[in-house]
């Protein structure tokens, strides 16, 4: 029995020794630690849902759906054109944002909302530029008056491919060395010129030089037009011109509203040309009725005095406005 007991004691110790070796080998096997890798991937998937939280306030602060408007107080001598040039915006946009139908009613101290460029762009207006668009100047002529003043006539040709507004030119009279003897600036007689369209100008030198060798006429102002309430669905009908060779020239005809809305503040611009195609006179004015309902028409008669001649041809352009609801001012 003693030997038998010693035998089992030895076997037990051997087994325990073997178990100790298994435990020692088992400790390195958990190195892959699958549970740790799972936790890492969970952390990676959870971060995208957790990280946006700190940035959510940024979108709520940036929308600015209604930007703070710029307010300008009218000063003595201000005109809508002066204000538009100062802020580099469209006259038409300035009128419509402020509900101005008659610029003659402006008052000193009156506050105007200056439309931001994004407001005009939202209505389909390209951003106006501070420098004149490269339109063409053509068919220039000069003529002296009996009192010694000098008139310069010509026309702007809209070659920009877009509507043109606030078009104006600088006219310089030069000597033989190219030195400027006299200079003036003048706007055209049409508020909006469509692509490919033409608009005349007439500039007067009250005290011109005794003579000049050459001249230079270049664009001065001009921005992309803001069509807005301008109404162009007007058709000239039955136009005729008559007059003596160098005396008054009378143009008559009809203006028909062929568009879908009533036209108000209708004006026509008449340009007369000599045999060389040069502008020798222009005049702008209302027809017999400056409000033409949809489908209606009215007559007109325009009397011009040619500077030179005789008159070989004429051009008539009609432009009006449609009725718009004024934009309410922010309270």
LUMDRENKOL-952071 format. One record per residue (C-alpha): residue number from 1; x, y, z; residue in three letters. Coordinates in Angstrom, 3 decimals, decimal comma, padded with zeros to 6 digits, m for minus. Layout:
+-----+----------+----------+----------+------+
: seq :       xx :       yy :       zz : type :
+-----+----------+----------+----------+------+
: NUM :        X :        Y :        Z :  ALA :
...
+-----+----------+----------+----------+------+
end
This chain:
+-----+----------+----------+----------+------+
: seq :       xx :       yy :       zz : type :
+-----+----------+----------+----------+------+
:   1 :  000,000 :  000,000 :  000,000 :  UNK :
:   2 :  002,812 :  002,305 :  000,719 :  UNK :
:   3 :  004,276 :  001,746 : m002,724 :  UNK :
:   4 :  000,871 :  002,040 : m004,299 :  UNK :
:   5 :  000,299 :  005,375 : m002,584 :  UNK :
:   6 :  003,646 :  006,665 : m003,654 :  UNK :
:   7 :  002,830 :  005,640 : m007,194 :  UNK :
:   8 : m000,387 :  007,696 : m007,321 :  UNK :
:   9 :  001,291 :  010,571 : m005,664 :  UNK :
:  10 :  003,884 :  010,631 : m008,440 :  UNK :
:  11 :  001,199 :  010,363 : m011,134 :  UNK :
:  12 : m000,729 :  013,236 : m009,592 :  UNK :
:  13 :  002,322 :  015,424 : m009,509 :  UNK :
:  14 :  003,033 :  014,599 : m013,150 :  UNK :
:  15 : m000,471 :  015,536 : m014,179 :  UNK :
:  16 : m000,280 :  018,774 : m012,278 :  UNK :
:  17 :  003,047 :  019,484 : m013,895 :  UNK :
:  18 :  001,462 :  018,876 : m017,305 :  UNK :
:  19 : m001,453 :  021,160 : m016,469 :  UNK :
:  20 :  000,995 :  023,866 : m015,484 :  UNK :
:  21 :  002,555 :  023,702 : m018,903 :  UNK :
:  22 : m000,854 :  024,066 : m020,620 :  UNK :
:  23 : m001,661 :  027,153 : m018,580 :  UNK :
:  24 :  001,701 :  028,649 : m019,445 :  UNK :
:  25 :  001,050 :  028,111 : m023,194 :  UNK :
:  26 : m002,492 :  029,345 : m022,928 :  UNK :
:  27 : m001,532 :  032,831 : m021,725 :  UNK :
:  28 :  000,023 :  033,953 : m025,052 :  UNK :
:  29 : m002,902 :  032,667 : m027,107 :  UNK :
:  30 : m005,247 :  035,567 : m026,132 :  UNK :
:  31 : m002,874 :  038,002 : m027,944 :  UNK :
:  32 : m005,294 :  038,519 : m030,897 :  UNK :
:  33 : m007,814 :  039,753 : m028,309 :  UNK :
:  34 : m010,799 :  039,735 : m030,655 :  UNK :
:  35 : m012,807 :  041,655 : m028,134 :  UNK :
:  36 : m010,364 :  044,579 : m028,348 :  UNK :
:  37 : m010,515 :  044,653 : m032,121 :  UNK :
:  38 : m014,294 :  044,745 : m031,971 :  UNK :
:  39 : m014,145 :  047,634 : m029,566 :  UNK :
:  40 : m011,796 :  049,536 : m031,911 :  UNK :
:  41 : m014,093 :  049,114 : m034,876 :  UNK :
:  42 : m017,031 :  050,206 : m032,770 :  UNK :
:  43 : m015,154 :  053,317 : m031,764 :  UNK :
:  44 : m014,468 :  054,093 : m035,438 :  UNK :
:  45 : m018,086 :  053,666 : m036,425 :  UNK :
:  46 : m019,377 :  055,707 : m033,531 :  UNK :
:  47 : m017,163 :  058,750 : m034,173 :  UNK :
:  48 : m018,987 :  059,958 : m037,298 :  UNK :
:  49 : m022,238 :  060,092 : m035,382 :  UNK :
:  50 : m020,639 :  061,783 : m032,403 :  UNK :
:  51 : m018,377 :  064,356 : m034,082 :  UNK :
:  52 : m021,039 :  066,340 : m036,022 :  UNK :
:  53 : m022,640 :  067,456 : m032,777 :  UNK :
:  54 : m020,130 :  070,248 : m032,046 :  UNK :
:  55 : m020,522 :  071,623 : m035,624 :  UNK :
:  56 : m024,287 :  071,777 : m035,775 :  UNK :
:  57 : m024,416 :  075,407 : m034,568 :  UNK :
:  58 : m022,411 :  076,592 : m037,623 :  UNK :
:  59 : m025,115 :  075,926 : m040,251 :  UNK :
:  60 : m027,743 :  077,590 : m038,080 :  UNK :
:  61 : m025,640 :  080,760 : m037,858 :  UNK :
:  62 : m024,818 :  081,149 : m041,566 :  UNK :
:  63 : m028,105 :  081,046 : m043,532 :  UNK :
:  64 : m028,801 :  084,842 : m043,323 :  UNK :
:  65 : m031,933 :  084,512 : m045,442 :  UNK :
:  66 : m032,714 :  088,203 : m044,999 :  UNK :
:  67 : m029,404 :  090,135 : m044,971 :  UNK :
:  68 : m029,307 :  093,455 : m043,187 :  UNK :
:  69 : m030,110 :  096,075 : m045,846 :  UNK :
:  70 : m027,967 :  099,102 : m046,540 :  UNK :
:  71 : m029,901 :  102,310 : m045,937 :  UNK :
:  72 : m028,945 :  105,538 : m047,743 :  UNK :
:  73 : m030,346 :  108,959 : m046,862 :  UNK :
:  74 : m030,929 :  111,215 : m049,873 :  UNK :
:  75 : m028,796 :  114,358 : m049,860 :  UNK :
:  76 : m029,342 :  117,634 : m051,689 :  UNK :
:  77 : m028,579 :  117,231 : m055,395 :  UNK :
:  78 : m028,813 :  113,419 : m055,394 :  UNK :
:  79 : m030,383 :  111,603 : m058,329 :  UNK :
:  80 : m031,160 :  107,928 : m058,680 :  UNK :
:  81 : m028,371 :  107,615 : m061,228 :  UNK :
:  82 : m025,875 :  109,225 : m058,841 :  UNK :
:  83 : m026,874 :  106,816 : m056,069 :  UNK :
:  84 : m026,793 :  103,820 : m058,421 :  UNK :
:  85 : m023,297 :  104,726 : m059,628 :  UNK :
:  86 : m022,104 :  105,257 : m056,058 :  UNK :
:  87 : m023,197 :  101,788 : m054,955 :  UNK :
:  88 : m022,589 :  100,133 : m058,348 :  UNK :
:  89 : m026,136 :  098,882 : m058,720 :  UNK :
:  90 : m028,897 :  099,130 : m061,286 :  UNK :
:  91 : m031,174 :  102,170 : m061,326 :  UNK :
:  92 : m034,081 :  099,885 : m062,136 :  UNK :
:  93 : m033,308 :  097,625 : m059,185 :  UNK :
:  94 : m033,029 :  100,653 : m056,899 :  UNK :
:  95 : m036,426 :  101,906 : m058,025 :  UNK :
:  96 : m038,210 :  098,594 : m057,630 :  UNK :
:  97 : m036,816 :  097,698 : m054,207 :  UNK :
:  98 : m037,993 :  101,078 : m052,926 :  UNK :
:  99 : m041,264 :  101,184 : m054,865 :  UNK :
: 100 : m040,294 :  104,382 : m056,702 :  UNK :
: 101 : m042,551 :  105,026 : m059,697 :  UNK :
: 102 : m041,662 :  108,693 : m060,193 :  UNK :
: 103 : m038,054 :  109,704 : m059,400 :  UNK :
: 104 : m039,145 :  113,354 : m059,384 :  UNK :
: 105 : m040,871 :  112,713 : m056,055 :  UNK :
: 106 : m037,640 :  112,038 : m054,138 :  UNK :
: 107 : m037,184 :  114,127 : m051,005 :  UNK :
: 108 : m034,058 :  115,264 : m049,121 :  UNK :
: 109 : m033,737 :  113,085 : m046,024 :  UNK :
: 110 : m035,721 :  110,229 : m047,563 :  UNK :
: 111 : m034,229 :  106,811 : m046,794 :  UNK :
: 112 : m033,611 :  104,345 : m049,603 :  UNK :
: 113 : m032,894 :  100,645 : m049,362 :  UNK :
: 114 : m029,769 :  099,813 : m051,352 :  UNK :
: 115 : m030,361 :  096,360 : m052,868 :  UNK :
: 116 : m027,477 :  094,020 : m052,286 :  UNK :
: 117 : m026,030 :  092,262 : m055,327 :  UNK :
: 118 : m027,397 :  088,917 : m054,138 :  UNK :
: 119 : m030,926 :  090,381 : m054,072 :  UNK :
: 120 : m030,621 :  091,508 : m057,679 :  UNK :
: 121 : m029,056 :  088,185 : m058,662 :  UNK :
: 122 : m031,963 :  086,354 : m057,020 :  UNK :
: 123 : m034,287 :  088,165 : m059,436 :  UNK :
: 124 : m032,210 :  087,125 : m062,412 :  UNK :
: 125 : m029,921 :  090,081 : m062,707 :  UNK :
: 126 : m026,244 :  089,541 : m063,353 :  UNK :
: 127 : m023,994 :  091,433 : m060,974 :  UNK :
: 128 : m023,355 :  094,927 : m062,333 :  UNK :
: 129 : m019,751 :  095,915 : m062,968 :  UNK :
: 130 : m018,124 :  099,185 : m061,892 :  UNK :
: 131 : m016,633 :  099,856 : m065,318 :  UNK :
: 132 : m018,452 :  100,331 : m068,600 :  UNK :
: 133 : m019,177 :  097,204 : m070,602 :  UNK :
: 134 : m017,425 :  097,224 : m073,991 :  UNK :
: 135 : m020,294 :  098,395 : m076,200 :  UNK :
: 136 : m019,782 :  100,005 : m079,584 :  UNK :
: 137 : m020,078 :  103,689 : m080,514 :  UNK :
: 138 : m021,021 :  104,369 : m084,132 :  UNK :
: 139 : m022,370 :  106,853 : m086,699 :  UNK :
: 140 : m021,037 :  109,998 : m085,011 :  UNK :
: 141 : m021,616 :  113,440 : m086,527 :  UNK :
: 142 : m021,143 :  117,081 : m085,470 :  UNK :
: 143 : m023,154 :  120,185 : m086,224 :  UNK :
: 144 : m022,933 :  123,833 : m085,156 :  UNK :
: 145 : m025,978 :  125,818 : m084,058 :  UNK :
: 146 : m026,649 :  129,387 : m085,249 :  UNK :
: 147 : m025,511 :  130,614 : m081,800 :  UNK :
: 148 : m022,144 :  128,865 : m082,031 :  UNK :
: 149 : m022,762 :  125,796 : m079,854 :  UNK :
: 150 : m021,624 :  122,403 : m081,133 :  UNK :
: 151 : m023,765 :  119,285 : m081,090 :  UNK :
: 152 : m022,335 :  115,779 : m081,219 :  UNK :
: 153 : m024,726 :  113,019 : m082,289 :  UNK :
: 154 : m024,138 :  109,286 : m082,437 :  UNK :
: 155 : m025,463 :  105,981 : m081,212 :  UNK :
: 156 : m024,445 :  103,167 : m078,935 :  UNK :
: 157 : m024,501 :  099,670 : m080,401 :  UNK :
: 158 : m024,999 :  096,988 : m077,750 :  UNK :
: 159 : m022,456 :  094,335 : m078,727 :  UNK :
: 160 : m022,187 :  092,862 : m075,211 :  UNK :
: 161 : m024,614 :  089,977 : m075,792 :  UNK :
: 162 : m026,686 :  091,009 : m072,740 :  UNK :
: 163 : m029,175 :  093,728 : m071,858 :  UNK :
: 164 : m027,422 :  097,047 : m071,285 :  UNK :
: 165 : m028,445 :  099,803 : m068,876 :  UNK :
: 166 : m027,060 :  103,229 : m067,894 :  UNK :
: 167 : m025,091 :  103,480 : m071,138 :  UNK :
: 168 : m023,141 :  106,731 : m071,473 :  UNK :
: 169 : m020,193 :  107,996 : m073,494 :  UNK :
: 170 : m017,278 :  110,394 : m073,110 :  UNK :
: 171 : m016,712 :  112,719 : m076,069 :  UNK :
: 172 : m013,327 :  114,410 : m076,493 :  UNK :
: 173 : m012,330 :  117,023 : m079,070 :  UNK :
: 174 : m008,621 :  116,820 : m079,927 :  UNK :
: 175 : m006,034 :  119,033 : m081,609 :  UNK :
: 176 : m003,452 :  117,849 : m084,150 :  UNK :
: 177 : m001,227 :  116,475 : m081,370 :  UNK :
: 178 : m004,012 :  114,516 : m079,735 :  UNK :
: 179 : m004,398 :  116,957 : m076,857 :  UNK :
: 180 : m007,898 :  117,264 : m075,410 :  UNK :
: 181 : m009,390 :  120,675 : m076,181 :  UNK :
: 182 : m012,872 :  120,033 : m074,786 :  UNK :
: 183 : m014,645 :  117,069 : m073,229 :  UNK :
: 184 : m018,138 :  116,164 : m072,117 :  UNK :
: 185 : m020,091 :  113,093 : m071,039 :  UNK :
: 186 : m023,628 :  112,155 : m071,983 :  UNK :
: 187 : m026,090 :  109,320 : m071,479 :  UNK :
: 188 : m028,064 :  107,690 : m074,266 :  UNK :
: 189 : m031,777 :  108,366 : m074,686 :  UNK :
: 190 : m032,905 :  104,809 : m074,020 :  UNK :
: 191 : m033,063 :  103,310 : m070,526 :  UNK :
: 192 : m032,571 :  099,689 : m071,597 :  UNK :
: 193 : m030,848 :  098,409 : m074,733 :  UNK :
: 194 : m031,381 :  094,813 : m075,753 :  UNK :
: 195 : m028,611 :  092,636 : m077,233 :  UNK :
: 196 : m027,764 :  093,988 : m080,671 :  UNK :
: 197 : m029,919 :  097,068 : m080,102 :  UNK :
: 198 : m029,037 :  100,701 : m080,622 :  UNK :
: 199 : m029,659 :  103,896 : m078,655 :  UNK :
: 200 : m028,810 :  107,475 : m079,715 :  UNK :
: 201 : m027,070 :  110,196 : m077,758 :  UNK :
: 202 : m026,860 :  113,952 : m078,222 :  UNK :
: 203 : m024,164 :  115,981 : m076,442 :  UNK :
: 204 : m023,861 :  119,755 : m076,553 :  UNK :
: 205 : m020,657 :  121,790 : m076,257 :  UNK :
: 206 : m021,873 :  125,232 : m075,216 :  UNK :
: 207 : m018,458 :  126,836 : m075,805 :  UNK :
: 208 : m016,554 :  124,600 : m078,212 :  UNK :
: 209 : m013,013 :  125,339 : m079,408 :  UNK :
: 210 : m012,659 :  127,409 : m082,565 :  UNK :
: 211 : m011,595 :  124,243 : m084,369 :  UNK :
: 212 : m010,507 :  120,679 : m083,652 :  UNK :
: 213 : m008,561 :  118,160 : m085,689 :  UNK :
: 214 : m010,183 :  114,952 : m084,496 :  UNK :
: 215 : m012,446 :  113,493 : m081,835 :  UNK :
: 216 : m012,727 :  110,448 : m079,611 :  UNK :
: 217 : m015,969 :  108,887 : m078,356 :  UNK :
: 218 : m015,648 :  105,996 : m075,907 :  UNK :
: 219 : m017,888 :  104,176 : m073,394 :  UNK :
: 220 : m018,098 :  105,893 : m070,007 :  UNK :
: 221 : m020,823 :  104,021 : m068,152 :  UNK :
: 222 : m022,773 :  100,857 : m068,790 :  UNK :
: 223 : m023,912 :  097,919 : m066,673 :  UNK :
: 224 : m025,754 :  094,723 : m067,410 :  UNK :
: 225 : m029,423 :  095,601 : m067,557 :  UNK :
: 226 : m031,939 :  094,673 : m064,903 :  UNK :
: 227 : m035,092 :  094,060 : m066,940 :  UNK :
: 228 : m037,411 :  094,050 : m063,909 :  UNK :
: 229 : m040,488 :  096,132 : m064,704 :  UNK :
: 230 : m039,317 :  097,263 : m068,145 :  UNK :
: 231 : m041,915 :  096,393 : m070,778 :  UNK :
: 232 : m040,712 :  095,745 : m074,311 :  UNK :
: 233 : m043,718 :  094,124 : m075,975 :  UNK :
: 234 : m044,484 :  097,289 : m077,936 :  UNK :
: 235 : m044,645 :  097,368 : m081,716 :  UNK :
: 236 : m044,207 :  100,383 : m084,006 :  UNK :
: 237 : m046,787 :  100,473 : m086,813 :  UNK :
: 238 : m047,512 :  102,684 : m089,843 :  UNK :
: 239 : m044,487 :  104,918 : m089,240 :  UNK :
: 240 : m043,822 :  107,667 : m091,768 :  UNK :
: 241 : m041,404 :  110,581 : m091,940 :  UNK :
: 242 : m041,716 :  113,814 : m093,846 :  UNK :
: 243 : m040,079 :  117,219 : m093,989 :  UNK :
: 244 : m038,106 :  119,618 : m096,064 :  UNK :
: 245 : m034,511 :  118,825 : m096,931 :  UNK :
: 246 : m032,904 :  120,807 : m094,100 :  UNK :
: 247 : m035,907 :  121,978 : m092,057 :  UNK :
: 248 : m037,982 :  120,252 : m089,393 :  UNK :
: 249 : m038,572 :  116,548 : m089,870 :  UNK :
: 250 : m041,782 :  114,984 : m088,536 :  UNK :
: 251 : m042,177 :  111,285 : m087,732 :  UNK :
: 252 : m045,659 :  109,878 : m087,090 :  UNK :
: 253 : m047,052 :  106,425 : m086,436 :  UNK :
: 254 : m048,684 :  104,107 : m083,936 :  UNK :
: 255 : m047,473 :  102,093 : m080,934 :  UNK :
: 256 : m049,291 :  098,816 : m080,259 :  UNK :
: 257 : m049,138 :  096,732 : m077,089 :  UNK :
: 258 : m048,701 :  093,154 : m078,283 :  UNK :
: 259 : m047,734 :  091,722 : m074,887 :  UNK :
: 260 : m049,706 :  090,030 : m072,082 :  UNK :
: 261 : m049,850 :  093,024 : m069,697 :  UNK :
: 262 : m050,758 :  096,694 : m069,575 :  UNK :
: 263 : m047,905 :  099,086 : m070,409 :  UNK :
: 264 : m047,367 :  102,311 : m068,456 :  UNK :
: 265 : m044,889 :  105,186 : m068,763 :  UNK :
: 266 : m044,444 :  104,462 : m072,464 :  UNK :
: 267 : m041,760 :  106,513 : m074,224 :  UNK :
: 268 : m040,506 :  106,445 : m077,776 :  UNK :
: 269 : m037,067 :  107,421 : m079,058 :  UNK :
: 270 : m036,664 :  108,602 : m082,654 :  UNK :
: 271 : m033,285 :  108,701 : m084,403 :  UNK :
: 272 : m032,777 :  110,268 : m087,828 :  UNK :
: 273 : m029,862 :  109,527 : m090,206 :  UNK :
: 274 : m028,262 :  111,183 : m093,211 :  UNK :
: 275 : m027,267 :  109,489 : m096,451 :  UNK :
: 276 : m024,019 :  108,201 : m094,906 :  UNK :
: 277 : m025,864 :  106,545 : m092,014 :  UNK :
: 278 : m024,692 :  109,141 : m089,480 :  UNK :
: 279 : m027,006 :  110,258 : m086,680 :  UNK :
: 280 : m028,094 :  113,857 : m087,311 :  UNK :
: 281 : m030,856 :  114,183 : m084,739 :  UNK :
: 282 : m032,696 :  112,394 : m081,967 :  UNK :
: 283 : m035,602 :  113,000 : m079,660 :  UNK :
: 284 : m037,309 :  111,123 : m076,840 :  UNK :
: 285 : m040,876 :  111,664 : m075,627 :  UNK :
: 286 : m044,217 :  110,065 : m074,805 :  UNK :
: 287 : m046,808 :  109,094 : m077,432 :  UNK :
: 288 : m050,283 :  110,615 : m077,342 :  UNK :
: 289 : m051,156 :  108,223 : m074,491 :  UNK :
: 290 : m048,356 :  106,863 : m072,311 :  UNK :
: 291 : m050,553 :  104,076 : m070,889 :  UNK :
: 292 : m051,431 :  101,356 : m073,391 :  UNK :
: 293 : m053,652 :  098,469 : m072,243 :  UNK :
: 294 : m053,013 :  094,946 : m073,395 :  UNK :
: 295 : m054,046 :  094,679 : m077,040 :  UNK :
: 296 : m054,403 :  098,457 : m077,368 :  UNK :
: 297 : m052,517 :  101,066 : m079,359 :  UNK :
: 298 : m051,913 :  104,803 : m079,480 :  UNK :
: 299 : m050,551 :  107,330 : m081,956 :  UNK :
: 300 : m047,505 :  109,588 : m081,803 :  UNK :
: 301 : m045,920 :  112,539 : m083,586 :  UNK :
: 302 : m042,309 :  113,560 : m083,060 :  UNK :
: 303 : m040,780 :  116,714 : m084,556 :  UNK :
: 304 : m036,996 :  116,918 : m084,935 :  UNK :
: 305 : m034,564 :  119,484 : m086,308 :  UNK :
: 306 : m031,801 :  117,768 : m088,303 :  UNK :
: 307 : m028,201 :  118,820 : m087,800 :  UNK :
: 308 : m027,171 :  118,581 : m091,417 :  UNK :
: 309 : m029,071 :  116,433 : m093,821 :  UNK :
: 310 : m031,065 :  115,662 : m095,718 :  UNK :
: 311 : m032,782 :  112,945 : m093,677 :  UNK :
: 312 : m032,553 :  109,589 : m095,422 :  UNK :
: 313 : m033,906 :  107,227 : m092,782 :  UNK :
: 314 : m035,119 :  107,005 : m089,194 :  UNK :
: 315 : m035,375 :  104,500 : m086,366 :  UNK :
: 316 : m038,084 :  104,321 : m083,672 :  UNK :
: 317 : m037,740 :  102,449 : m080,384 :  UNK :
: 318 : m040,587 :  102,105 : m077,866 :  UNK :
: 319 : m040,136 :  101,139 : m074,219 :  UNK :
: 320 : m042,522 :  101,121 : m071,288 :  UNK :
: 321 : m042,981 :  099,642 : m067,848 :  UNK :
: 322 : m045,326 :  097,094 : m066,382 :  UNK :
: 323 : m047,072 :  097,512 : m063,066 :  UNK :
: 324 : m045,254 :  095,919 : m060,132 :  UNK :
: 325 : m046,247 :  095,619 : m056,508 :  UNK :
: 326 : m043,732 :  097,623 : m054,417 :  UNK :
: 327 : m041,434 :  095,572 : m052,203 :  UNK :
: 328 : m042,359 :  096,195 : m048,543 :  UNK :
: 329 : m039,670 :  097,837 : m046,454 :  UNK :
: 330 : m038,403 :  095,905 : m043,426 :  UNK :
: 331 : m040,009 :  096,981 : m040,211 :  UNK :
+-----+----------+----------+----------+------+
end
